[in-house]
Amino acid sequence: MTGFPAFLDQAADEFWIISTGHSTTGLDAIVEVIDSKVRMTHPPEDLVFAEN
């Protein structure tokens, strides 16, 4: 599981984090792995994905 954030970084998904007002790419920006648990750091309703 330690390589999972790096795997997510490979995708170029652009999205906004509503609560912070920041745009970013790569889901690794909102996912953390602790031991063997994967957790999103922001709830899905806090994200808006850009259409490509």
C-alpha positions in Angstrom: 0.0 0.0 0.0 2.9 2.3 0.4 3.1 2.8 -3.4 -0.6 3.6 -3.8 -0.2 7.5 -3.5 2.5 7.4 -6.2 0.2 5.3 -8.4 -2.5 8.0 -7.9 0.0 10.7 -8.8 0.4 9.3 -12.3 -3.2 10.3 -13.3 -3.7 13.9 -14.4 -7.1 14.3 -12.8 -7.6 18.1 -12.3 -10.0 19.1 -9.5 -10.8 21.8 -7.0 -10.9 21.4 -3.3 -13.8 23.6 -2.4 -12.9 24.2 1.3 -9.4 25.5 0.4 -10.2 27.1 -3.0 -7.2 25.4 -4.5 -6.9 23.5 -7.8 -4.7 20.5 -8.0 -4.0 17.4 -10.1 -3.4 13.9 -9.0 -5.5 12.2 -6.4 -2.4 11.6 -4.2 -3.0 15.2 -3.0 -6.1 14.0 -1.0 -5.2 10.4 -0.1 -3.1 9.2 2.7 -2.0 5.7 3.7 -1.5 4.8 7.3 -0.4 1.2 7.9 -2.7 -0.6 5.5 -5.6 1.9 5.6 -6.3 4.3 2.8 -8.1 7.5 3.7 -9.2 10.5 1.8 -8.2 13.8 3.5 -11.3 15.6 2.1 -14.8 14.3 1.7 -16.0 13.6 -1.9 -18.5 16.5 -1.6 -15.6 18.9 -1.1 -14.2 18.1 -4.6 -15.1 19.3 -8.0 -13.5 17.6 -11.0 -12.7 19.5 -14.2 -13.9 18.0 -17.5 -11.2 17.4 -20.1 
